Amino acid sequence: MAKAAAARTPENQPVVEELHFKSESAFLCLLLNRRVGLIRVIDFRSGALPAKRLFIQNVARREGVEKVILLVEKDEVSSWTRVGFVREGTIPGFYKRSDGHLVGCVIGEKTASVEVGDEGQKLAERTVNAGKKNAREVPETLPMVSAVIGDEEDALKARDEVWRKGQGLSGFDAFGRDAARYFVEATAKKGRANWLSAEYQDCFGHSLVEVLRAPTDDLDVLALTGGLRFLCDDLKERGIVSAFGFAPSDDIGLATAYVAAGFRKTGLLASGVQISGGGPKGTAERRDAILWTRKLANPGGDEE
């Protein structure tokens, strides 16, 4: 029997909501994020039964959500691909001593999920190659960049303002259950401030890194590079093994910052991110997303 919240008006629906499905053979949690149109599935019982897929699909269609993702161990990938999901990437060290495998599904009229096409693959490769080339020009040290841990209230105020303007890339919303989060404000001299956030789980040793808005000029790219480097150093000090983030597959500025901060592309998600105001007349738009990852340390504590 599925456990879901009572009907709500659009005005009082929570941005992130947990929905549960439990039967004799299945038990899973859906983390529904209405801001970015994403459902993350957390599966508590192995085996991707058709009943799980049906529940996920029904919730997604009811909520108008297009993208669903899971992170699973390697031996669970094949069971999810059999019910229409697609293997889209890998996060090294997601479970400290083993990798996390990301499988995703674009909810549409057909049972089979949509995959990134040839043109989408080529676009992502061009973006990564341009980012690598640009990153060679980024200095090893960035004394012109200030990156400091900031106040949550200030970060969320900045988030709300950016999203009102239709420039939001990340919502700083819960991606996992029972995770800790903090915020970093990064600014290049004579540039605008941008915010980053890390949501991390000590028990697994991984962290989602989010960027509030995409860079619009070289100063923004430097600020994000400095911010990402600061976050990774700080996460390593906290004992976190792995960091990962998502970025639109056509954003060369973000690719430059991620590469210059030591990340690499380990996946590509079909319709993986939603850009607020990125579509016609300021409407939200979904785009393919590059999965950027960085292994910060081995479980024994040695740096990669």
DASUL-V790578 format. One record per pair of residues at least 12 apart in sequence whose ideal C-beta (glycine too) atoms are under 10 Angstrom apart, sorted by the first residue. I is the first residue (numbers start at 0). GAP is how many residues later the second one is. If there is no record, write none. Layout:
[[I & GAP] [I & GAP]]
This chain:
[[0 & 19] [0 & 20] [0 & 21] [0 & 22] [1 & 17] [1 & 18] [1 & 19] [1 & 20] [1 & 21] [1 & 28] [1 & 53] [1 & 56] [1 & 57] [2 & 15] [2 & 16] [2 & 17] [2 & 18] [2 & 19] [2 & 26] [3 & 13] [3 & 14] [3 & 15] [3 & 16] [3 & 17] [3 & 26] [3 & 28] [3 & 51] [3 & 55] [3 & 58] [4 & 12] [4 & 13] [4 & 14] [4 & 27] [9 & 24] [12 & 19] [12 & 21] [12 & 50] [13 & 18] [13 & 19] [13 & 20] [13 & 159] [14 & 17] [14 & 18] [14 & 19] [14 & 20] [14 & 21] [14 & 156] [14 & 158] [14 & 159] [15 & 15] [15 & 16] [15 & 17] [15 & 18] [15 & 19] [15 & 20] [15 & 22] [15 & 24] [15 & 155] [15 & 157] [15 & 158] [15 & 159] [16 & 13] [16 & 14] [16 & 15] [16 & 16] [16 & 17] [16 & 42] [16 & 46] [16 & 157] [17 & 12] [17 & 13] [17 & 14] [17 & 24] [17 & 156] [17 & 159] [18 & 12] [18 & 13] [18 & 20] [18 & 36] [18 & 37] [18 & 40] [18 & 44] [19 & 22] [19 & 24] [19 & 35] [20 & 20] [20 & 22] [20 & 23] [20 & 30] [20 & 31] [20 & 33] [20 & 34] [20 & 35] [20 & 37] [20 & 38] [21 & 22] [21 & 23] [22 & 22] [22 & 26] [22 & 28] [22 & 29] [22 & 32] [23 & 21] [24 & 20] [24 & 22] [24 & 24] [24 & 26] [24 & 27] [25 & 17] [25 & 18] [25 & 19] [25 & 20] [25 & 21] [25 & 22] [25 & 23] [25 & 24] [25 & 25] [25 & 26] [25 & 29] [26 & 15] [26 & 16] [26 & 17] [26 & 18] [26 & 25] [27 & 13] [27 & 14] [27 & 15] [27 & 16] [27 & 17] [27 & 20] [27 & 21] [27 & 23] [27 & 24] [27 & 27] [27 & 28] [27 & 42] [28 & 12] [28 & 13] [28 & 14] [28 & 15] [28 & 148] [29 & 12] [29 & 25] [29 & 26] [29 & 29] [29 & 30] [29 & 33] [29 & 35] [29 & 38] [30 & 38] [30 & 142] [30 & 143] [30 & 144] [30 & 145] [30 & 146] [31 & 27] [31 & 28] [31 & 30] [31 & 31] [31 & 33] [31 & 36] [32 & 30] [32 & 32] [32 & 34] [32 & 138] [32 & 140] [32 & 141] [32 & 142] [32 & 241] [33 & 29] [33 & 30] [33 & 31] [33 & 137] [33 & 139] [34 & 124] [34 & 128] [34 & 133] [34 & 135] [34 & 136] [34 & 137] [34 & 138] [34 & 239] [34 & 241] [34 & 249] [35 & 29] [35 & 31] [35 & 132] [35 & 133] [35 & 134] [35 & 135] [35 & 137] [35 & 210] [35 & 237] [35 & 238] [35 & 239] [35 & 240] [35 & 248] [35 & 250] [36 & 23] [36 & 26] [36 & 27] [36 & 28] [36 & 29] [36 & 30] [36 & 234] [36 & 236] [36 & 237] [36 & 247] [36 & 249] [37 & 22] [37 & 27] [37 & 28] [37 & 29] [37 & 30] [37 & 31] [37 & 66] [37 & 133] [37 & 135] [37 & 137] [37 & 208] [37 & 233] [37 & 234] [37 & 235] [37 & 236] [37 & 248] [38 & 17] [38 & 20] [38 & 21] [38 & 24] [38 & 26] [38 & 27] [38 & 28] [38 & 29] [38 & 30] [38 & 31] [38 & 66] [38 & 68] [39 & 27] [39 & 28] [39 & 29] [39 & 30] [39 & 31] [39 & 64] [39 & 134] [39 & 135] [39 & 136] [39 & 137] [40 & 12] [40 & 14] [40 & 15] [40 & 18] [40 & 27] [40 & 28] [40 & 29] [40 & 30] [40 & 31] [40 & 39] [40 & 44] [40 & 62] [40 & 63] [40 & 64] [41 & 28] [41 & 29] [41 & 30] [41 & 134] [41 & 135] [42 & 27] [42 & 28] [42 & 29] [42 & 33] [42 & 36] [42 & 37] [45 & 26] [45 & 27] [45 & 29] [45 & 30] [45 & 33] [46 & 29] [46 & 32] [46 & 33] [46 & 36] [47 & 22] [47 & 24] [47 & 28] [47 & 29] [47 & 30] [47 & 31] [47 & 32] [47 & 33] [47 & 34] [47 & 35] [47 & 36] [47 & 37] [47 & 55] [48 & 30] [48 & 34] [49 & 32] [49 & 33] [49 & 34] [49 & 61] [50 & 32] [51 & 18] [51 & 27] [51 & 28] [51 & 31] [52 & 15] [52 & 27] [52 & 29] [52 & 30] [52 & 31] [52 & 32] [52 & 52] [52 & 58] [53 & 29] [55 & 12] [55 & 14] [55 & 27] [55 & 28] [55 & 29] [55 & 49] [55 & 51] [56 & 26] [56 & 27] [56 & 48] [56 & 50] [56 & 51] [56 & 54] [57 & 49] [58 & 48] [59 & 45] [59 & 46] [59 & 47] [59 & 48] [60 & 46] [60 & 47] [60 & 48] [62 & 44] [63 & 43] [64 & 42] [64 & 209] [65 & 39] [65 & 40] [65 & 41] [65 & 42] [65 & 48] [65 & 204] [65 & 205] [65 & 208] [65 & 220] [66 & 37] [66 & 38] [66 & 39] [66 & 40] [66 & 46] [66 & 47] [66 & 202] [66 & 203] [66 & 204] [66 & 205] [66 & 206] [66 & 207] [66 & 219] [66 & 222] [67 & 17] [67 & 35] [67 & 36] [67 & 37] [67 & 38] [67 & 39] [67 & 45] [68 & 16] [68 & 19] [68 & 20] [68 & 33] [68 & 34] [68 & 35] [68 & 36] [68 & 106] [68 & 177] [68 & 200] [68 & 203] [69 & 15] [69 & 30] [69 & 31] [69 & 32] [69 & 33] [69 & 34] [69 & 35] [70 & 18] [70 & 19] [70 & 20] [70 & 23] [70 & 24] [70 & 28] [70 & 29] [70 & 30] [70 & 31] [70 & 32] [70 & 33] [70 & 104] [70 & 105] [70 & 133] [70 & 135] [70 & 173] [71 & 13] [71 & 15] [71 & 22] [71 & 23] [71 & 28] [71 & 29] [71 & 30] [71 & 31] [72 & 21] [72 & 22] [72 & 25] [72 & 26] [72 & 27] [72 & 28] [73 & 13] [73 & 16] [73 & 24] [73 & 25] [73 & 26] [73 & 27] [74 & 26] [75 & 25] [75 & 27] [76 & 13] [76 & 24] [76 & 25] [76 & 26] [77 & 25] [78 & 24] [79 & 21] [79 & 23] [79 & 24] [79 & 25] [80 & 22] [80 & 24] [80 & 32] [82 & 20] [82 & 22] [82 & 28] [82 & 30] [83 & 19] [83 & 21] [83 & 22] [83 & 23] [83 & 26] [83 & 27] [83 & 28] [83 & 29] [84 & 17] [84 & 18] [84 & 19] [84 & 20] [84 & 21] [84 & 27] [84 & 28] [85 & 16] [85 & 17] [85 & 18] [85 & 19] [85 & 20] [85 & 26] [85 & 27] [85 & 28] [85 & 29] [85 & 30] [85 & 183] [85 & 184] [86 & 14] [86 & 15] [86 & 16] [86 & 17] [86 & 28] [86 & 180] [87 & 13] [87 & 14] [87 & 15] [87 & 16] [87 & 17] [87 & 25] [87 & 27] [87 & 28] [87 & 178] [87 & 179] [87 & 180] [87 & 181] [87 & 182] [87 & 184] [87 & 200] [87 & 201] [87 & 203] [88 & 12] [88 & 13] [88 & 14] [88 & 15] [88 & 155] [88 & 157] [88 & 176] [88 & 177] [88 & 178] [88 & 179] [88 & 180] [88 & 183] [88 & 200] [88 & 201] [88 & 202] [88 & 203] [88 & 204] [89 & 12] [89 & 154] [89 & 176] [89 & 177] [89 & 201] [89 & 203] [90 & 115] [90 & 117] [90 & 151] [90 & 152] [90 & 153] [90 & 175] [90 & 176] [90 & 200] [90 & 201] [90 & 202] [90 & 203] [90 & 204] [91 & 114] [91 & 149] [91 & 150] [91 & 151] [91 & 152] [91 & 172] [91 & 174] [91 & 201] [91 & 202] [91 & 203] [91 & 204] [91 & 212] [92 & 111] [92 & 112] [92 & 113] [92 & 147] [92 & 148] [92 & 149] [92 & 150] [92 & 151] [92 & 200] [92 & 201] [92 & 202] [92 & 203] [92 & 204] [92 & 205] [92 & 206] [92 & 211] [93 & 107] [93 & 110] [93 & 111] [93 & 112] [93 & 147] [93 & 148] [93 & 150] [93 & 199] [93 & 201] [94 & 108] [94 & 109] [94 & 110] [94 & 111] [94 & 146] [94 & 147] [94 & 204] [95 & 107] [95 & 108] [95 & 109] [95 & 110] [95 & 143] [95 & 144] [95 & 145] [95 & 146] [95 & 201] [95 & 202] [95 & 203] [96 & 108] [96 & 144] [96 & 201] [96 & 202] [96 & 203] [97 & 201] [98 & 143] [98 & 167] [98 & 194] [98 & 196] [99 & 104] [99 & 106] [99 & 142] [99 & 144] [99 & 193] [100 & 166] [101 & 142] [101 & 144] [101 & 164] [101 & 165] [101 & 167] [101 & 170] [101 & 189] [103 & 163] [103 & 164] [103 & 165] [103 & 166] [103 & 167] [103 & 168] [103 & 185] [103 & 187] [104 & 165] [104 & 166] [105 & 163] [105 & 164] [105 & 165] [105 & 166] [105 & 180] [106 & 164] [107 & 163] [112 & 157] [112 & 158] [113 & 156] [113 & 157] [114 & 153] [114 & 155] [115 & 133] [115 & 152] [115 & 153] [115 & 154] [115 & 155] [115 & 156] [115 & 172] [115 & 173] [116 & 153] [116 & 171] [118 & 169] [119 & 129] [119 & 130] [119 & 148] [119 & 150] [119 & 151] [119 & 167] [119 & 168] [120 & 128] [120 & 147] [120 & 167] [122 & 125] [122 & 126] [122 & 127] [122 & 145] [122 & 164] [122 & 165] [123 & 124] [123 & 125] [123 & 126] [123 & 131] [123 & 141] [123 & 143] [123 & 144] [123 & 145] [123 & 164] [123 & 165] [123 & 166] [124 & 124] [124 & 140] [124 & 143] [124 & 165] [125 & 123] [125 & 124] [125 & 126] [125 & 129] [126 & 120] [126 & 121] [126 & 122] [126 & 123] [126 & 124] [126 & 125] [126 & 126] [126 & 127] [126 & 128] [126 & 129] [126 & 138] [126 & 161] [126 & 163] [127 & 121] [127 & 124] [127 & 127] [127 & 130] [127 & 131] [127 & 136] [127 & 137] [127 & 140] [127 & 162] [127 & 164] [128 & 123] [128 & 126] [128 & 130] [129 & 122] [129 & 123] [129 & 125] [129 & 126] [129 & 129] [130 & 90] [130 & 116] [130 & 120] [130 & 121] [130 & 122] [130 & 123] [130 & 124] [130 & 125] [130 & 126] [130 & 127] [130 & 128] [130 & 129] [130 & 132] [130 & 134] [130 & 159] [130 & 161] [131 & 123] [131 & 124] [131 & 127] [131 & 128] [131 & 132] [131 & 133] [132 & 119] [132 & 122] [132 & 123] [132 & 126] [133 & 84] [133 & 87] [133 & 118] [133 & 119] [133 & 121] [133 & 122] [133 & 123] [133 & 125] [133 & 126] [134 & 86] [134 & 90] [134 & 120] [134 & 121] [134 & 122] [134 & 123] [134 & 124] [134 & 125] [134 & 126] [134 & 127] [134 & 128] [135 & 120] [135 & 123] [135 & 124] [136 & 81] [136 & 84] [136 & 119] [136 & 123] [137 & 80] [137 & 83] [137 & 84] [137 & 87] [137 & 88] [137 & 91] [137 & 118] [137 & 119] [137 & 121] [137 & 122] [137 & 123] [138 & 83] [138 & 86] [138 & 121] [139 & 89] [139 & 120] [140 & 85] [140 & 88] [141 & 44] [141 & 46] [141 & 47] [141 & 80] [141 & 81] [141 & 83] [141 & 84] [141 & 85] [141 & 87] [141 & 88] [141 & 118] [142 & 46] [142 & 83] [143 & 43] [143 & 44] [143 & 45] [143 & 46] [143 & 47] [143 & 75] [143 & 78] [143 & 79] [143 & 82] [144 & 41] [144 & 42] [144 & 43] [144 & 44] [144 & 46] [144 & 74] [144 & 77] [144 & 78] [144 & 79] [144 & 80] [144 & 81] [144 & 82] [144 & 84] [144 & 85] [145 & 39] [145 & 40] [145 & 41] [145 & 42] [145 & 43] [145 & 45] [145 & 47] [145 & 77] [145 & 80] [145 & 81] [145 & 84] [146 & 37] [146 & 38] [146 & 39] [146 & 40] [146 & 41] [146 & 47] [146 & 49] [146 & 76] [146 & 77] [146 & 78] [146 & 79] [146 & 80] [146 & 81] [146 & 82] [146 & 83] [146 & 84] [146 & 86] [146 & 87] [147 & 35] [147 & 36] [147 & 37] [147 & 38] [147 & 39] [147 & 79] [147 & 82] [148 & 33] [148 & 34] [148 & 35] [148 & 36] [148 & 49] [148 & 81] [148 & 82] [148 & 85] [149 & 32] [149 & 33] [149 & 34] [149 & 35] [149 & 36] [149 & 43] [149 & 45] [149 & 46] [149 & 47] [150 & 31] [150 & 32] [150 & 34] [151 & 20] [151 & 29] [151 & 30] [151 & 31] [151 & 45] [152 & 30] [153 & 29] [153 & 31] [153 & 39] [153 & 41] [154 & 17] [154 & 26] [154 & 27] [154 & 28] [154 & 29] [154 & 30] [154 & 40] [154 & 41] [154 & 42] [154 & 57] [155 & 15] [155 & 16] [155 & 27] [155 & 39] [155 & 41] [156 & 38] [157 & 14] [157 & 25] [157 & 27] [157 & 35] [157 & 36] [157 & 37] [157 & 54] [157 & 55] [158 & 12] [158 & 13] [158 & 14] [158 & 24] [158 & 36] [158 & 38] [158 & 51] [158 & 53] [158 & 54] [160 & 51] [161 & 32] [161 & 33] [161 & 50] [161 & 51] [161 & 114] [161 & 115] [162 & 49] [162 & 50] [162 & 113] [162 & 114] [163 & 112] [163 & 113] [164 & 48] [164 & 111] [164 & 112] [164 & 117] [165 & 109] [165 & 110] [165 & 111] [165 & 112] [165 & 113] [165 & 116] [165 & 117] [165 & 118] [166 & 45] [166 & 46] [166 & 47] [166 & 49] [166 & 108] [166 & 109] [166 & 110] [166 & 111] [167 & 44] [167 & 45] [167 & 46] [167 & 106] [167 & 107] [167 & 108] [167 & 109] [167 & 110] [167 & 116] [168 & 25] [168 & 41] [168 & 42] [168 & 43] [168 & 44] [168 & 45] [168 & 46] [168 & 77] [168 & 78] [168 & 79] [168 & 82] [168 & 85] [168 & 104] [168 & 105] [168 & 106] [168 & 107] [168 & 109] [169 & 25] [169 & 26] [169 & 27] [169 & 38] [169 & 39] [169 & 40] [169 & 41] [169 & 42] [169 & 43] [169 & 44] [169 & 75] [169 & 76] [169 & 77] [169 & 103] [169 & 106] [170 & 26] [170 & 39] [170 & 41] [170 & 103] [170 & 105] [171 & 23] [171 & 24] [171 & 25] [171 & 27] [171 & 38] [171 & 40] [172 & 24] [172 & 26] [172 & 37] [173 & 25] [173 & 34] [174 & 24] [174 & 26] [174 & 32] [174 & 33] [174 & 35] [174 & 71] [175 & 23] [175 & 24] [175 & 25] [175 & 28] [175 & 30] [175 & 31] [175 & 32] [176 & 24] [177 & 23] [177 & 24] [177 & 25] [178 & 19] [178 & 20] [178 & 21] [178 & 22] [178 & 23] [178 & 24] [178 & 25] [178 & 27] [178 & 28] [178 & 29] [179 & 18] [179 & 19] [179 & 20] [179 & 21] [179 & 22] [179 & 27] [179 & 58] [180 & 16] [180 & 17] [180 & 18] [180 & 19] [180 & 26] [180 & 27] [180 & 29] [181 & 14] [181 & 15] [181 & 16] [181 & 17] [181 & 18] [181 & 49] [181 & 52] [181 & 53] [181 & 56] [182 & 12] [182 & 13] [182 & 14] [182 & 15] [182 & 27] [182 & 29] [182 & 48] [183 & 12] [183 & 13] [183 & 14] [183 & 25] [183 & 42] [183 & 43] [183 & 44] [183 & 46] [183 & 47] [183 & 50] [184 & 27] [184 & 38] [184 & 42] [185 & 25] [185 & 26] [185 & 34] [185 & 36] [185 & 37] [185 & 38] [185 & 39] [185 & 40] [185 & 41] [185 & 42] [185 & 43] [185 & 44] [185 & 45] [185 & 71] [186 & 32] [186 & 33] [186 & 35] [186 & 36] [186 & 39] [186 & 40] [187 & 27] [187 & 29] [187 & 30] [187 & 31] [187 & 32] [187 & 33] [187 & 34] [187 & 35] [187 & 36] [187 & 37] [187 & 38] [187 & 39] [188 & 30] [188 & 33] [188 & 34] [189 & 29] [190 & 24] [190 & 25] [190 & 26] [190 & 27] [190 & 28] [190 & 29] [190 & 30] [190 & 31] [190 & 32] [191 & 21] [191 & 23] [191 & 24] [191 & 25] [191 & 27] [191 & 28] [191 & 31] [192 & 19] [192 & 27] [192 & 30] [192 & 34] [193 & 17] [193 & 18] [193 & 19] [193 & 20] [193 & 21] [193 & 22] [193 & 25] [193 & 26] [193 & 29] [193 & 30] [193 & 33] [193 & 63] [194 & 15] [194 & 16] [194 & 17] [194 & 18] [194 & 32] [195 & 13] [195 & 14] [195 & 15] [195 & 16] [195 & 27] [195 & 28] [195 & 30] [195 & 31] [195 & 32] [195 & 34] [195 & 35] [195 & 49] [196 & 12] [196 & 13] [196 & 14] [196 & 15] [196 & 34] [197 & 12] [197 & 30] [197 & 33] [197 & 34] [197 & 36] [197 & 37] [197 & 40] [197 & 42] [197 & 45] [197 & 47] [199 & 31] [199 & 34] [199 & 35] [199 & 38] [199 & 39] [199 & 40] [199 & 41] [199 & 42] [199 & 43] [200 & 39] [201 & 36] [201 & 37] [201 & 38] [203 & 36] [203 & 37] [203 & 38] [204 & 30] [204 & 33] [204 & 34] [204 & 35] [204 & 36] [204 & 37] [204 & 91] [204 & 92] [204 & 94] [205 & 29] [205 & 34] [205 & 35] [205 & 36] [205 & 37] [205 & 38] [205 & 87] [205 & 90] [206 & 24] [206 & 25] [206 & 27] [206 & 28] [206 & 29] [206 & 31] [206 & 33] [206 & 34] [206 & 35] [206 & 36] [206 & 37] [206 & 38] [206 & 87] [206 & 89] [207 & 35] [207 & 36] [207 & 37] [207 & 38] [208 & 18] [208 & 19] [208 & 22] [208 & 23] [208 & 26] [208 & 34] [208 & 35] [208 & 36] [208 & 37] [208 & 49] [208 & 52] [208 & 54] [208 & 83] [208 & 84] [208 & 85] [209 & 21] [209 & 35] [209 & 36] [209 & 37] [210 & 13] [210 & 16] [210 & 17] [210 & 34] [210 & 35] [210 & 36] [210 & 40] [210 & 43] [210 & 46] [210 & 47] [211 & 12] [212 & 63] [213 & 33] [213 & 34] [213 & 37] [213 & 39] [213 & 40] [213 & 43] [213 & 61] [213 & 64] [214 & 36] [214 & 37] [214 & 38] [214 & 39] [214 & 41] [214 & 42] [215 & 37] [216 & 36] [217 & 35] [217 & 38] [219 & 33] [219 & 34] [219 & 37] [220 & 31] [220 & 32] [220 & 33] [220 & 34] [220 & 35] [220 & 36] [220 & 39] [221 & 34] [221 & 35] [221 & 38] [222 & 34] [223 & 29] [223 & 30] [223 & 32] [223 & 33] [223 & 34] [223 & 36] [223 & 37] [224 & 31] [224 & 32] [224 & 33] [224 & 34] [224 & 35] [224 & 36] [224 & 37] [225 & 31] [225 & 34] [225 & 35] [226 & 30] [226 & 34] [227 & 15] [227 & 17] [227 & 26] [227 & 29] [227 & 30] [227 & 32] [227 & 33] [227 & 34] [227 & 35] [227 & 64] [227 & 66] [228 & 28] [228 & 31] [228 & 32] [228 & 33] [229 & 31] [230 & 12] [230 & 14] [230 & 30] [230 & 63] [231 & 29] [231 & 30] [231 & 31] [231 & 62] [231 & 64] [232 & 63] [234 & 59] [234 & 61] [234 & 62] [235 & 58] [235 & 60] [235 & 61] [235 & 65] [235 & 67] [235 & 68] [236 & 59] [237 & 58] [238 & 57] [238 & 58] [238 & 60] [238 & 62] [239 & 56] [239 & 57] [240 & 54] [240 & 55] [240 & 56] [240 & 57] [240 & 58] [240 & 59] [240 & 60] [240 & 63] [241 & 51] [241 & 52] [241 & 53] [241 & 54] [241 & 55] [241 & 62] [242 & 18] [242 & 19] [242 & 20] [242 & 49] [242 & 50] [242 & 51] [242 & 52] [242 & 53] [243 & 19] [243 & 22] [243 & 23] [243 & 47] [243 & 48] [243 & 49] [243 & 50] [243 & 51] [244 & 13] [244 & 16] [244 & 18] [244 & 44] [244 & 45] [244 & 46] [244 & 47] [244 & 48] [244 & 49] [245 & 21] [245 & 23] [245 & 26] [245 & 27] [245 & 43] [245 & 44] [245 & 45] [245 & 46] [246 & 16] [246 & 18] [246 & 25] [246 & 26] [246 & 40] [246 & 42] [246 & 43] [246 & 44] [246 & 45] [247 & 24] [247 & 25] [247 & 26] [247 & 27] [247 & 30] [247 & 37] [247 & 38] [247 & 39] [247 & 40] [247 & 41] [247 & 42] [248 & 16] [248 & 19] [248 & 20] [248 & 21] [248 & 23] [248 & 24] [248 & 38] [248 & 39] [248 & 40] [248 & 41] [248 & 42] [249 & 37] [249 & 38] [249 & 40] [250 & 22] [250 & 24] [250 & 36] [250 & 38] [250 & 39] [253 & 36] [253 & 38] [254 & 35] [254 & 37] [256 & 35] [257 & 32] [257 & 34] [257 & 35] [257 & 36] [258 & 33] [260 & 31] [260 & 33] [261 & 30] [261 & 31] [261 & 32] [261 & 33] [261 & 34] [261 & 42] [262 & 27] [262 & 28] [262 & 29] [262 & 30] [262 & 31] [262 & 32] [263 & 26] [263 & 27] [263 & 28] [263 & 29] [263 & 30] [263 & 31] [264 & 25] [264 & 26] [264 & 27] [264 & 28] [265 & 24] [265 & 25] [265 & 26] [265 & 27] [265 & 28] [265 & 29] [266 & 22] [266 & 23] [266 & 24] [266 & 25] [266 & 26] [267 & 20] [267 & 21] [267 & 22] [267 & 23] [268 & 18] [268 & 19] [268 & 20] [268 & 21] [268 & 22] [269 & 16] [269 & 17] [269 & 18] [269 & 19] [270 & 14] [270 & 15] [270 & 16] [270 & 17] [270 & 18] [271 & 14] [271 & 15] [271 & 16] [271 & 17] [271 & 18] [271 & 19] [272 & 12] [272 & 13] [272 & 14] [272 & 15] [272 & 16] [272 & 17] [273 & 12] [273 & 13] [273 & 15] [274 & 12]]
